[in-house]
């Protein structure tokens, strides 16, 4: 191979190396991918399917429809299935901290009050989140699922 061909091959190899490194540099780190997934969570209404907290499992049934909506501006609003609630949250990647929730204090049927009490207690223990097969899981500090929610479709 003559000198000119070797130079061309060398330049092509160097060019390919730069191209490969540029492609790797544009790959999103795991934390950015988690942030992108938050777009699938925020500003959507999620309905509670299951609460697992303090050794109890509760599967709310209609008409007790607890819900949550994480707004993009750091607020959380929804229903406990009995009363409306509101609060705030902070998020860093998959870490999620929910502030103390405020709510109305109307009395409801016993089952609804059980769901509300478990819901409020579980929200205080939430430390992270993840999406699993289209469902939102709110997790405690050990990554144990506290609540499972599904998107509310109109």
C-alpha positions in Angstrom: 0.0 0.0 0.0 1.4 3.4 -0.9 1.8 6.4 1.5 -1.3 8.2 0.1 -3.6 5.2 0.7 -2.2 4.7 4.2 -2.9 8.3 5.1 -6.4 8.0 3.8 -7.0 4.8 5.8 -5.5 6.5 8.9 -7.7 9.6 8.4 -10.8 7.3 8.0 -9.9 5.4 11.2 -9.4 8.7 13.1 -12.6 10.0 11.7 -14.5 6.9 12.8 -13.0 7.1 16.3 -14.3 10.7 16.6 -17.7 9.7 15.3 -18.0 6.9 17.8 -16.9 9.0 20.7 -19.4 11.7 19.6 -22.2 9.2 19.6 -21.2 8.0 23.0 -21.1 11.6 24.3 -24.7 12.2 23.2 -26.0 9.1 25.0 -28.1 10.2 28.1 -26.9 9.2 31.5 -29.3 7.1 33.6 -30.4 10.1 35.7 -31.4 12.1 32.5 -33.3 9.1 31.3 -35.2 9.1 34.6 -35.9 12.8 34.2 -37.3 12.1 30.7 -39.6 9.4 32.2 -41.0 12.0 34.7 -42.7 13.6 31.7 -44.7 10.4 31.5 -45.8 11.0 35.2 -46.2 14.7 35.7 -49.5 16.5 34.9 -51.4 13.3 34.7 -54.0 11.8 36.9 -53.1 8.5 38.5 -55.6 6.3 40.2 -54.6 4.2 43.2 -54.6 0.4 42.7 -52.9 -0.8 45.9 -51.3 0.5 49.1 -48.8 -1.6 50.9 -47.6 0.0 54.2 -47.1 -0.9 57.8 -47.8 -4.6 57.1 -51.1 -3.9 55.5 -52.2 -4.2 51.9 -55.3 -2.3 50.7 -56.8 -2.6 47.3 -59.4 0.2 47.1 -62.5 -0.5 45.1 -65.1 1.8 43.5 -66.5 4.2 44.7 -63.4 4.9 46.7 -61.1 6.3 44.0 -57.9 7.8 45.4 -55.8 9.7 43.0 -52.7 11.7 42.6 -51.4 14.3 40.1 -47.8 15.7 40.3 -47.8 19.1 38.6 -44.7 20.3 36.8 -44.3 23.2 39.3 -43.8 20.9 42.3 -47.3 20.6 43.6 -49.2 17.4 44.3 -53.0 17.3 44.3 -55.7 14.6 44.3 -58.2 12.7 46.3 -57.7 10.2 49.1 -60.9 8.5 48.0 -62.6 10.5 50.8 -61.1 14.0 50.9 -59.2 16.2 48.4 -55.6 16.8 49.4 -52.7 19.1 48.3 -49.0 19.4 49.1 -45.6 19.8 47.4 -42.9 17.5 46.2 -39.2 17.7 45.2 -37.7 15.3 42.8 -34.1 14.5 41.8 -34.0 11.8 39.1 -35.8 8.9 40.7 -35.7 10.3 44.2 -39.0 11.8 45.3 -39.8 13.6 48.6 -43.4 14.5 49.3 -44.1 17.3 51.8 -46.8 16.9 54.5 -50.2 16.9 52.8 -53.1 19.1 53.7 -56.7 18.1 53.2 -60.3 18.7 54.0 -61.5 16.7 57.0 -64.9 15.4 56.0 -66.0 12.1 57.5 -66.5 9.3 55.1 -67.6 5.7 55.2 -65.3 3.4 57.2 -63.6 1.8 54.1 -62.8 5.2 52.7 -61.3 6.4 56.0 -59.1 3.3 56.1 -57.9 4.0 52.6 -57.3 7.7 53.4 -55.3 6.9 56.6 -53.2 4.4 54.7 -52.7 6.7 51.7 -51.6 9.7 53.8 -49.2 7.5 55.9 -47.7 5.9 52.8 -47.2 9.2 51.1 -45.1 10.3 54.1 -42.8 7.3 53.5 -42.3 7.8 49.7 -38.6 8.2 48.8 -38.5 7.3 45.1 -40.6 6.3 42.1 -40.5 4.2 38.9 -42.7 3.2 36.0 -43.3 -0.5 35.7 -45.4 -1.8 32.8 -47.2 1.5 32.5 -48.0 1.7 36.3 -46.5 4.3 38.7 -44.8 2.8 41.7 -44.1 4.9 44.7 -41.3 3.4 46.7 -39.9 3.6 50.3 -36.2 4.0 51.2 -35.6 0.3 50.7 -37.2 0.4 47.2 -40.2 -1.5 48.4 -43.4 -0.6 46.7 -45.7 1.5 48.9 -48.3 2.4 46.3 -49.2 1.2 42.8 -51.1 3.6 40.6 -52.5 3.4 37.0 -53.1 6.3 34.6 -56.7 7.6 34.6 -57.9 7.5 31.0 -60.9 9.7 30.1 
